[in-house]
Amino acid sequence: MLDQPSAPVSNDIPDSVRQFCAIAEPYVADEKYDGLFIEAMRDITALHMERSPWYRRFAEQAGVKPERIRTMAAVVALPPVHANFFKQHEIRSIHESQVKTHLTSSGTTGQKSQVFFDEFTLKWGRVMAQHEMVWRGVPDERPAHYLLNGYEPYKGFTVGTSNTTAYLMSYAPAAETFWSLRYVGDGRHELDPFGADACLERWAAGTTPVRILGFPYYLFYLLERRRARRQPDLRLPAGSLVILGGGWKGHADKSIAKGKFYQQIKQQLGIEEEWVIEIFGSVEHSVPYTDCPRHHLHQPTWSRVVIRDVKTLAPVPDGTPGFLSFLSPYIPATPAHSVVMGDLAVRHPAGSCPLATYPTPWFEILGRAGTSANRSCAAAAAELLKTN
């Protein structure tokens, strides 16, 4: 299904949404901006109901009336769109002629979400990421070598993870770069472990910091390969770091606990665990979630994280596993301001992280539900919850 306005729409964005996106503090207690958040969610809901015929029907069937969205409970009660819906349908609140960027998910199950961005969404998504990266200490004026554990881009390539990986290179000038998933033509990529390993060996002998970005599985594979080949541990130059994102993508059966993985990185590459950074995000909801030095994925100022019951989608208390759900008013291009993911997670309350610089709730991913096309998410979730 293709759903969009019949003609180009106004570029006017509600003032409340602009003000909310312009908040420069990446992590502040919810109550400071709850009022503005509620107003912005009310206004963006009205915008999507006005511009997207599909979303208007979807919201009306759930009894949504934007003028009644005046409390946090009313915001949380907005019916979330499941991320999988975007794998089957192209839904826009802007006309095709106003699309500036079209990204797809990396397609863990073979299905890829189609998400569209206008100038406003692109700009503020990057501003949010910039604030979080500065908070985490990532920007550096020194050049760095980059090992990019993602899909090497080519003309017409739209996978969002590679877009993110390339963008993360803006935080330090590039000296030398190497994509470990090389484009081999005909839309295909192949892992080049020999090339990646040769780069690590050469860079370890120099003084230029190394930044390893991308899918965790491919870094894990490279480290395990070195271990199996009895290659000596490396000590990458001071200032090196790892930024992980994109999940284990079809290799969940090989995933290991974060703590164990980070210790392995420290042992084999000499990078301290504090400088192994995880970013959680998706093309369906592109607000970035960056972990703190204690490796907690904190809710940033520009969103609210809700965990939902796997059967009813009602919110559950902190500490209770359920579907991960995000709320944010910053996306006028697509009605993705209230989404529910295919991830099972648990939320921890504000104040449960010992770092005072991160006063917001945080969440941890327990696993992924619905990994087979013929299984319902609820059934997969129930099975997964039994093991956690």
C-alpha positions as CSV (number, residue, x, y, z in Angstrom):
1,M,0.0,0.0,0.0
2,L,1.2,3.5,-0.9
3,D,-0.4,6.3,1.2
4,Q,0.5,9.9,0.9
5,P,-1.2,13.3,0.5
6,S,-2.6,13.9,-3.0
7,A,-0.5,17.0,-3.5
8,P,2.5,18.7,-1.8
9,V,1.8,19.9,1.7
10,S,2.9,23.0,3.5
11,N,6.3,23.0,5.1
12,D,4.9,24.6,8.2
13,I,5.9,22.7,11.3
14,P,3.9,23.3,14.6
15,D,5.8,25.7,16.9
16,S,5.6,23.2,19.7
17,V,7.4,20.6,17.7
18,R,10.1,23.1,16.6
19,Q,10.6,24.2,20.2
20,F,10.8,20.7,21.5
21,C,13.3,19.6,18.9
22,A,15.4,22.7,19.6
23,I,16.1,21.6,23.2
24,A,19.9,21.4,23.5
25,E,20.2,19.3,26.7
26,P,20.4,15.7,25.7
27,Y,19.6,14.2,29.1
28,V,17.3,16.0,31.6
29,A,14.6,14.8,34.0
30,D,11.3,14.2,32.1
31,E,9.3,16.6,34.2
32,K,11.3,19.6,33.0
33,Y,9.8,19.3,29.5
34,D,6.8,17.1,29.9
35,G,4.4,20.0,29.2
36,L,6.0,20.9,25.9
37,F,6.3,17.2,25.0
38,I,2.6,16.7,25.5
39,E,1.8,19.8,23.4
40,A,4.1,18.7,20.6
41,M,2.7,15.2,20.5
42,R,-0.9,16.7,20.3
43,D,0.1,18.9,17.5
44,I,2.1,16.3,15.5
45,T,-0.8,13.8,15.9
46,A,-3.2,16.4,14.4
47,L,-0.7,17.0,11.6
48,H,-0.5,13.4,10.7
49,M,-4.3,12.9,10.9
50,E,-4.7,15.8,8.5
51,R,-2.1,14.7,6.0
52,S,-2.0,10.9,6.0
53,P,-5.3,9.3,4.9
54,W,-4.2,6.0,6.3
55,Y,-3.2,7.4,9.7
56,R,-6.4,9.4,10.0
57,R,-8.4,6.2,9.6
58,F,-6.1,4.3,12.0
59,A,-6.3,7.0,14.7
60,E,-10.1,7.5,14.3
61,Q,-10.7,3.8,14.7
62,A,-8.9,4.0,18.1
63,G,-11.0,7.0,19.1
64,V,-8.1,9.5,18.9
65,K,-9.1,13.2,19.1
66,P,-6.0,15.4,19.1
67,E,-7.7,18.1,21.2
68,R,-8.1,15.6,24.1
69,I,-4.3,14.9,24.3
70,R,-3.6,17.0,27.3
71,T,-1.9,14.5,29.7
72,M,1.0,12.1,29.6
73,A,-1.5,9.2,30.0
74,A,-3.3,10.4,26.8
75,V,0.0,10.5,24.9
76,V,1.0,7.0,26.0
77,A,-2.5,5.8,25.0
78,L,-2.0,6.8,21.4
79,P,-2.2,3.6,19.3
80,P,1.4,2.7,18.3
81,V,2.2,1.7,14.8
82,H,4.1,-1.5,14.7
83,A,7.5,-1.1,13.0
84,N,6.8,-4.2,10.9
85,F,3.9,-2.3,9.2
86,F,6.5,-0.1,7.5
87,K,8.0,-3.3,6.0
88,Q,4.8,-3.9,4.0
89,H,3.6,-0.3,3.2
90,E,4.9,3.1,2.2
91,I,3.2,5.6,4.5
92,R,4.0,9.3,4.2
93,S,2.6,12.5,5.5
94,I,4.4,14.4,2.8
95,H,4.1,14.2,-0.9
96,E,6.7,12.1,-2.8
97,S,8.0,15.3,-4.3
98,Q,9.0,16.5,-0.8
99,V,11.0,13.5,0.1
100,K,14.7,14.4,0.7
101,T,16.0,11.0,1.8
102,H,14.5,7.5,1.6
103,L,16.1,4.9,3.9
104,T,15.4,1.2,4.4
105,S,16.1,-1.0,7.4
106,S,18.8,-3.7,7.0
107,G,16.2,-6.4,6.8
108,T,17.0,-8.9,9.5
109,T,14.1,-11.2,8.3
110,G,14.4,-10.3,4.6
111,Q,11.7,-7.6,4.8
112,K,12.8,-4.0,4.8
113,S,11.0,-1.0,6.2
114,Q,10.6,2.0,3.9
115,V,10.9,5.3,5.7
116,F,10.9,8.7,4.2
117,F,12.5,11.9,5.5
118,D,12.0,15.6,4.8
119,E,14.5,18.4,5.5
120,F,13.1,19.0,9.0
121,T,13.4,15.4,10.1
122,L,16.9,15.0,8.7
123,K,18.2,18.2,10.2
124,W,16.9,17.6,13.8
125,G,17.8,13.9,13.8
126,R,21.4,14.9,13.2
127,V,21.3,17.7,15.7
128,M,20.1,15.3,18.4
129,A,22.8,12.8,17.5
130,Q,25.4,15.7,17.7
131,H,24.2,16.6,21.2
132,E,24.5,13.0,22.4
133,M,27.9,12.4,20.8
134,V,29.3,15.5,22.4
135,W,27.9,14.4,25.8
136,R,29.6,11.1,25.4
137,G,32.9,12.6,24.4
138,V,33.0,11.2,20.8
139,P,34.0,14.3,18.7
140,D,37.8,14.6,18.2
141,E,39.8,17.0,16.0
142,R,42.5,14.3,15.5
143,P,42.3,12.2,12.3
144,A,41.3,8.6,12.9
145,H,41.5,5.4,10.9
146,Y,38.0,3.8,10.4
147,L,37.1,0.1,10.3
148,L,33.5,0.2,9.2
149,N,31.7,-3.1,9.9
150,G,28.8,-2.3,7.7
151,Y,27.6,-2.5,4.1
152,E,29.9,-0.6,1.7
153,P,27.7,2.0,0.0
154,Y,27.1,2.2,-3.7
155,K,25.0,4.3,-6.0
156,G,21.3,3.8,-5.1
157,F,22.1,2.0,-1.8
158,T,19.5,3.1,0.9
159,V,20.2,0.9,4.0
160,G,19.9,3.1,7.0
161,T,22.7,1.5,9.0
162,S,25.3,2.4,6.4
163,N,23.9,5.9,6.3
164,T,24.4,6.1,10.1
165,T,27.9,4.6,9.9
166,A,29.0,7.1,7.3
167,Y,27.5,9.9,9.4
168,L,29.4,8.8,12.5
169,M,32.6,9.4,10.6
170,S,31.9,13.2,10.8
171,Y,33.0,13.2,14.5
172,A,36.7,12.8,13.6
173,P,38.5,13.4,10.3
174,A,39.2,10.2,8.3
175,A,42.7,9.2,7.7
176,E,42.2,5.7,6.2
177,T,38.9,3.8,5.9
178,F,38.0,0.2,5.2
179,W,34.5,-1.3,4.8
180,S,34.5,-4.9,6.0
181,L,31.3,-5.8,4.1
182,R,32.6,-5.1,0.6
183,Y,30.3,-4.4,-2.3
184,V,30.9,-7.2,-4.9
185,G,28.3,-6.1,-7.5
186,D,24.8,-7.1,-8.4
187,G,23.5,-5.7,-5.1
188,R,25.6,-8.1,-3.0
189,H,28.1,-7.7,-0.2
190,E,30.7,-10.1,1.1
191,L,32.7,-10.0,4.3
192,D,36.4,-9.4,3.8
193,P,38.1,-10.6,7.0
194,F,41.6,-10.7,5.5
195,G,41.4,-7.0,4.5
196,A,39.9,-6.0,7.9
197,D,42.5,-7.9,9.8
198,A,45.4,-6.5,7.8
199,C,44.1,-3.0,8.5
200,L,44.0,-3.6,12.3
201,E,47.5,-5.1,12.2
202,R,48.9,-2.1,10.3
203,W,47.0,0.5,12.3
204,A,48.1,-1.0,15.6
205,A,51.7,-0.4,14.7
206,G,51.1,3.4,14.2
207,T,50.0,6.3,16.4
208,T,46.7,7.3,14.7
209,P,43.6,6.5,16.7
210,V,41.3,3.8,15.3
211,R,37.5,4.0,15.3
212,I,35.6,0.7,14.7
213,L,32.0,1.4,13.8
214,G,29.0,-0.8,12.9
215,F,27.5,-4.2,13.5
216,P,28.7,-6.0,16.6
217,Y,28.6,-9.5,15.1
218,Y,31.3,-8.7,12.5
219,L,33.7,-7.3,15.1
220,F,33.0,-10.4,17.2
221,Y,33.7,-12.6,14.2
222,L,37.0,-10.8,13.5
223,L,38.1,-11.2,17.1
224,E,37.1,-14.8,17.3
225,R,38.9,-15.5,14.0
226,R,42.1,-13.9,15.3
227,R,41.8,-16.0,18.5
228,A,41.2,-19.2,16.4
229,R,44.3,-18.4,14.3
230,R,46.3,-17.8,17.5
231,Q,47.1,-14.2,16.5
232,P,48.6,-12.1,19.2
233,D,46.5,-9.4,20.9
234,L,46.7,-5.9,19.5
235,R,47.1,-2.6,21.3
236,L,45.4,0.1,19.2
237,P,46.7,3.6,19.7
238,A,45.5,5.9,22.5
239,G,42.2,7.5,21.7
240,S,40.8,4.5,19.8
241,L,37.1,3.6,20.3
242,V,34.3,1.3,19.2
243,I,30.8,2.4,18.3
244,L,28.4,-0.5,18.0
245,G,25.0,-0.3,16.3
246,G,22.6,-2.2,14.1
247,G,22.3,-5.3,16.3
248,W,23.5,-8.8,15.5
249,K,21.4,-9.0,12.3
250,G,20.6,-12.6,11.6
251,H,23.4,-13.8,14.0
252,A,21.5,-13.6,17.3
253,D,22.3,-17.2,18.0
254,K,26.0,-16.2,18.2
255,S,25.5,-13.1,20.4
256,I,27.2,-13.0,23.8
257,A,26.7,-10.9,26.9
258,K,27.7,-7.3,26.5
259,G,30.1,-7.4,29.5
260,K,31.9,-10.5,28.1
261,F,32.1,-8.9,24.6
262,Y,33.5,-5.7,25.9
263,Q,36.1,-7.5,27.9
264,Q,37.1,-9.4,24.8
265,I,37.5,-6.1,22.9
266,K,39.7,-4.7,25.7
267,Q,41.9,-7.8,25.8
268,Q,42.3,-8.2,22.0
269,L,42.4,-4.6,20.9
270,G,43.4,-2.7,24.1
271,I,40.3,-0.4,24.1
272,E,38.9,0.3,27.5
273,E,35.3,-0.7,28.1
274,E,34.2,2.9,28.7
275,W,35.1,3.6,25.1
276,V,33.0,0.8,23.7
277,I,29.8,2.7,22.9
278,E,26.4,1.3,21.8
279,I,23.9,3.2,19.8
280,F,20.3,1.8,19.5
281,G,18.1,3.1,16.8
282,S,16.0,2.3,13.7
283,V,14.9,3.8,10.5
284,E,11.3,3.6,11.8
285,H,12.2,5.8,14.8
286,S,15.5,7.5,14.1
287,V,16.0,9.2,17.5
288,P,19.4,7.9,18.6
289,Y,19.7,6.1,22.0
290,T,23.4,6.2,23.1
291,D,24.6,4.3,26.1
292,C,26.3,6.0,29.0
293,P,29.8,4.9,30.3
294,R,28.0,2.3,32.4
295,H,26.5,0.9,29.2
296,H,22.9,1.9,30.0
297,L,20.7,2.9,26.9
298,H,19.2,6.1,28.2
299,Q,16.1,7.9,27.0
300,P,17.2,11.2,25.5
301,T,15.2,14.4,26.1
302,W,13.5,14.3,22.7
303,S,11.6,11.0,23.3
304,R,9.8,8.9,25.8
305,V,10.4,5.2,26.2
306,V,7.4,2.9,27.1
307,I,7.4,-0.9,27.6
308,R,4.1,-2.4,26.4
309,D,2.3,-5.6,27.3
310,V,2.9,-8.2,24.6
311,K,-0.9,-9.0,24.3
312,T,-2.7,-5.7,25.0
313,L,0.1,-3.1,24.2
314,A,-0.9,-1.4,27.4
315,P,2.1,0.2,29.3
316,V,3.7,-2.0,32.0
317,P,5.5,-0.9,35.1
318,D,9.3,-0.5,35.2
319,G,11.1,-3.8,35.6
320,T,8.5,-5.7,33.6
321,P,9.5,-7.1,30.2
322,G,7.4,-6.2,27.1
323,F,7.5,-4.7,23.7
324,L,9.8,-1.7,23.3
325,S,7.8,1.4,22.3
326,F,9.0,4.9,21.5
327,L,7.1,8.3,21.4
328,S,8.6,11.4,19.8
329,P,7.0,14.3,18.0
330,Y,10.0,15.2,15.8
331,I,9.0,13.2,12.6
332,P,6.5,15.2,10.4
333,A,7.3,13.1,7.3
334,T,5.9,9.8,8.5
335,P,3.3,8.9,11.2
336,A,5.9,7.2,13.3
337,H,5.5,9.5,16.4
338,S,4.2,6.5,18.4
339,V,5.8,3.1,17.3
340,V,6.2,-0.3,18.8
341,M,9.2,-2.3,17.9
342,G,9.8,-6.1,17.5
343,D,12.3,-6.0,20.4
344,L,11.6,-7.3,23.9
345,A,13.0,-5.0,26.5
346,V,12.7,-3.8,30.1
347,R,12.8,-0.2,31.4
348,H,14.6,1.0,34.5
349,P,13.5,4.1,36.3
350,A,15.2,7.5,36.3
351,G,17.8,7.6,39.1
352,S,18.6,3.9,38.8
353,C,21.9,4.7,36.9
354,P,24.6,6.0,39.3
355,L,25.7,8.7,36.8
356,A,24.1,12.0,37.7
357,T,24.8,13.3,34.2
358,Y,22.2,10.8,32.9
359,P,19.0,11.5,35.0
360,T,16.6,9.7,32.6
361,P,15.1,6.2,32.4
362,W,17.1,3.6,30.6
363,F,16.2,0.3,28.9
364,E,17.9,-3.0,28.1
365,I,17.1,-5.2,25.1
366,L,16.2,-8.8,26.1
367,G,15.8,-10.2,22.6
368,R,13.8,-9.9,19.4
369,A,10.3,-11.2,18.8
370,G,8.7,-12.3,15.6
371,T,11.9,-13.4,13.8
372,S,10.0,-15.7,11.5
373,A,7.5,-14.4,9.0
374,N,4.9,-17.0,9.9
375,R,5.0,-16.5,13.7
376,S,3.0,-13.8,15.5
377,C,5.0,-11.3,17.5
378,A,2.9,-12.1,20.6
379,A,3.7,-15.8,20.4
380,A,7.4,-15.2,19.9
381,A,7.4,-12.7,22.7
382,A,5.7,-15.1,25.1
383,E,8.3,-17.7,24.2
384,L,11.1,-15.3,24.7
385,L,9.8,-14.0,28.1
386,K,9.9,-17.5,29.5
387,T,13.7,-17.5,29.0
388,N,14.3,-14.2,30.7
